[in-house]
């Protein structure tokens, strides 16, 4: 190869190297500007900037992450989940992906699964409160009133938890009143006790206990009249100091030969 051709080839290599270096510098600057835009919270603009950089550095991941954050802030969790699935390797991509997945489960009404998913994220954002809220929704649907009340109280600051807690207490109170009217005093007592100081729950519970003891006393009296002395003895004994139950139990014990 002649010296002239060699010099020309070397010159071309240098030109290409300079061009590549310049391009690399331009990409680096654009990448840094995109990061600044991202850091300022302008996620839609940042996504566009990262997308123009193609596969440079982590541009693709940041582009997807930025798109996800736009949807995330709009509460469109199912759509955001798709983008965070593509950017689980940066920042809180993994946590946001799991968080959006949990939200998507809740939106589908799969509250037990959503609660487990939120719990798995730990302390990320409001995941603990979301977990309790979903537990409340699941418990309410299953008429597990004690669990639902506890969960809604724990999650009272988010979504409609406070309204649901208020409405649930009203439903439980009305159910307890109905049970009382039906004569199912023990079930009514359980619900009134669960409600604590809600409306007249405490007084209603006391009244139901009185009705229950009256009913049990009458039952024991009927058992004795029918000749079921053992059954009457057992029931009067359980009533202890109510009215003359203790004395009647003692009289029956004498007849039964119980010391």
DODREN-343035 format. One record per residue (C-alpha): residue in one letter; chain; x, y, z. Coordinates in steps of 0.5 Angstrom, whole numbers, plus 500, padded with zeros to 3 digits. Example, Ala and Ser with C-alpha at 12.3 -4.5 7.8 and 13.67 -1.06 7.14 Angstrom:
<nodes>
{A,A,{525,491,516}},
{S,A,{527,498,514}},
</nodes>
This chain:
<nodes>
{X,A,{500,500,500}},
{X,A,{503,507,498}},
{X,A,{504,512,503}},
{X,A,{499,516,500}},
{X,A,{493,511,501}},
{X,A,{496,509,508}},
{X,A,{495,517,510}},
{X,A,{488,517,507}},
{X,A,{486,511,511}},
{X,A,{489,513,517}},
{X,A,{485,520,516}},
{X,A,{479,517,515}},
{X,A,{479,513,521}},
{X,A,{481,519,525}},
{X,A,{475,522,522}},
{X,A,{470,516,524}},
{X,A,{473,516,531}},
{X,A,{472,524,532}},
{X,A,{465,523,529}},
{X,A,{463,517,534}},
{X,A,{466,521,540}},
{X,A,{462,527,538}},
{X,A,{456,523,537}},
{X,A,{457,519,544}},
{X,A,{458,526,547}},
{X,A,{452,529,544}},
{X,A,{448,522,547}},
{X,A,{451,523,554}},
{X,A,{449,530,554}},
{X,A,{442,529,552}},
{X,A,{442,523,557}},
{X,A,{444,528,562}},
{X,A,{438,533,560}},
{X,A,{433,527,560}},
{X,A,{435,525,567}},
{X,A,{435,532,569}},
{X,A,{428,533,566}},
{X,A,{426,526,570}},
{X,A,{428,529,577}},
{X,A,{424,535,576}},
{X,A,{418,531,576}},
{X,A,{416,532,568}},
{X,A,{415,525,567}},
{X,A,{412,526,560}},
{X,A,{417,530,557}},
{X,A,{423,526,560}},
{X,A,{419,519,557}},
{X,A,{420,523,550}},
{X,A,{427,525,551}},
{X,A,{429,518,553}},
{X,A,{425,515,548}},
{X,A,{429,519,543}},
{X,A,{436,516,546}},
{X,A,{434,509,544}},
{X,A,{438,503,547}},
{X,A,{443,508,550}},
{X,A,{445,507,557}},
{X,A,{439,506,561}},
{X,A,{434,510,557}},
{X,A,{429,505,555}},
{X,A,{428,503,562}},
{X,A,{428,510,564}},
{X,A,{423,512,558}},
{X,A,{418,506,561}},
{X,A,{419,508,568}},
{X,A,{417,515,566}},
{X,A,{411,513,562}},
{X,A,{409,509,568}},
{X,A,{410,514,573}},
{X,A,{405,519,569}},
{X,A,{400,513,569}},
{X,A,{401,512,576}},
{X,A,{400,519,578}},
{X,A,{393,519,575}},
{X,A,{391,513,578}},
{X,A,{391,508,572}},
{X,A,{395,503,576}},
{X,A,{393,497,571}},
{X,A,{396,501,565}},
{X,A,{402,503,569}},
{X,A,{404,496,571}},
{X,A,{405,494,564}},
{X,A,{411,500,564}},
{X,A,{414,498,571}},
{X,A,{414,491,568}},
{X,A,{419,494,563}},
{X,A,{423,498,568}},
{X,A,{424,493,574}},
{X,A,{431,494,574}},
{X,A,{432,502,576}},
{X,A,{430,506,582}},
{X,A,{423,503,585}},
{X,A,{421,500,579}},
{X,A,{420,493,582}},
{X,A,{416,496,588}},
{X,A,{412,500,583}},
{X,A,{411,494,579}},
{X,A,{408,490,585}},
{X,A,{404,496,588}},
{X,A,{401,497,581}},
{X,A,{399,489,581}},
{X,A,{396,490,588}},
{X,A,{392,495,586}},
{X,A,{390,492,579}},
{X,A,{388,486,583}},
{X,A,{383,490,588}},
{X,A,{380,494,582}},
{X,A,{378,487,580}},
{X,A,{375,485,587}},
{X,A,{380,480,589}},
{X,A,{381,483,595}},
{X,A,{384,477,599}},
{X,A,{390,477,594}},
{X,A,{391,484,593}},
{X,A,{392,484,601}},
{X,A,{397,479,600}},
{X,A,{400,483,595}},
{X,A,{400,490,598}},
{X,A,{403,486,605}},
{X,A,{409,483,601}},
{X,A,{411,490,599}},
{X,A,{412,492,606}},
{X,A,{413,499,608}},
{X,A,{413,502,601}},
{X,A,{409,508,600}},
{X,A,{402,507,603}},
{X,A,{402,499,602}},
{X,A,{401,497,609}},
{X,A,{394,502,609}},
{X,A,{392,499,603}},
{X,A,{393,492,605}},
{X,A,{388,493,611}},
{X,A,{383,497,607}},
{X,A,{383,490,602}},
{X,A,{383,486,608}},
{X,A,{377,490,610}},
{X,A,{373,489,604}},
{X,A,{374,482,604}},
{X,A,{372,481,611}},
{X,A,{366,485,610}},
{X,A,{364,481,604}},
{X,A,{364,475,608}},
{X,A,{360,478,614}},
{X,A,{366,477,618}},
{X,A,{364,484,622}},
{X,A,{370,484,627}},
{X,A,{375,483,622}},
{X,A,{372,488,618}},
{X,A,{371,494,623}},
{X,A,{379,493,625}},
{X,A,{381,493,618}},
{X,A,{377,499,616}},
{X,A,{379,503,623}},
{X,A,{387,501,621}},
{X,A,{386,504,614}},
{X,A,{381,510,616}},
{X,A,{385,515,612}},
{X,A,{385,512,605}},
{X,A,{379,512,600}},
{X,A,{373,511,603}},
{X,A,{375,507,609}},
{X,A,{372,512,614}},
{X,A,{365,512,610}},
{X,A,{365,504,610}},
{X,A,{367,504,617}},
{X,A,{361,508,618}},
{X,A,{356,504,614}},
{X,A,{358,498,617}},
{X,A,{357,500,624}},
{X,A,{350,502,622}},
{X,A,{349,495,618}},
{X,A,{351,491,624}},
{X,A,{347,495,629}},
{X,A,{341,494,625}},
{X,A,{342,487,624}},
{X,A,{343,486,632}},
{X,A,{337,490,633}},
{X,A,{333,485,628}},
{X,A,{336,479,632}},
{X,A,{334,482,639}},
{X,A,{327,482,636}},
{X,A,{327,475,634}},
{X,A,{329,473,641}},
{X,A,{336,471,639}},
{X,A,{339,474,644}},
{X,A,{346,471,645}},
{X,A,{348,473,637}},
{X,A,{345,480,639}},
{X,A,{349,481,645}},
{X,A,{355,479,641}},
{X,A,{354,484,635}},
{X,A,{352,490,640}},
{X,A,{359,488,644}},
{X,A,{363,488,638}},
{X,A,{360,496,637}},
{X,A,{362,498,643}},
{X,A,{360,505,645}},
{X,A,{356,506,638}},
{X,A,{349,509,639}},
{X,A,{346,505,644}},
{X,A,{350,499,643}},
{X,A,{352,498,651}},
{X,A,{345,499,653}},
{X,A,{342,494,648}},
{X,A,{347,489,650}},
{X,A,{345,489,658}},
{X,A,{338,489,656}},
{X,A,{339,483,651}},
{X,A,{343,480,657}},
{X,A,{337,481,662}},
{X,A,{332,478,656}},
{X,A,{337,472,655}},
{X,A,{337,470,663}},
{X,A,{330,471,663}},
{X,A,{329,466,657}},
{X,A,{334,461,660}},
{X,A,{330,462,667}},
{X,A,{324,460,664}},
{X,A,{327,454,660}},
{X,A,{330,451,667}},
{X,A,{323,452,670}},
{X,A,{320,448,664}},
{X,A,{325,443,665}},
{X,A,{324,442,672}},
{X,A,{316,442,671}},
{X,A,{317,436,666}},
{X,A,{321,432,670}},
{X,A,{328,433,667}},
{X,A,{331,435,674}},
{X,A,{338,434,671}},
{X,A,{337,439,666}},
{X,A,{334,444,670}},
{X,A,{339,443,675}},
{X,A,{345,445,670}},
{X,A,{341,451,667}},
{X,A,{339,454,674}},
{X,A,{347,453,676}},
{X,A,{349,457,670}},
{X,A,{345,462,672}},
{X,A,{348,463,679}},
{X,A,{346,469,682}},
{X,A,{340,471,678}},
{X,A,{334,471,681}},
{X,A,{333,465,686}},
{X,A,{337,461,681}},
{X,A,{342,459,686}},
{X,A,{337,457,691}},
{X,A,{333,452,686}},
{X,A,{339,449,684}},
{X,A,{341,447,691}},
{X,A,{334,444,692}},
{X,A,{335,440,685}},
{X,A,{342,438,688}},
{X,A,{338,435,694}},
{X,A,{333,431,690}},
{X,A,{339,429,685}},
{X,A,{343,427,691}},
{X,A,{349,432,689}},
{X,A,{353,434,694}},
</nodes>
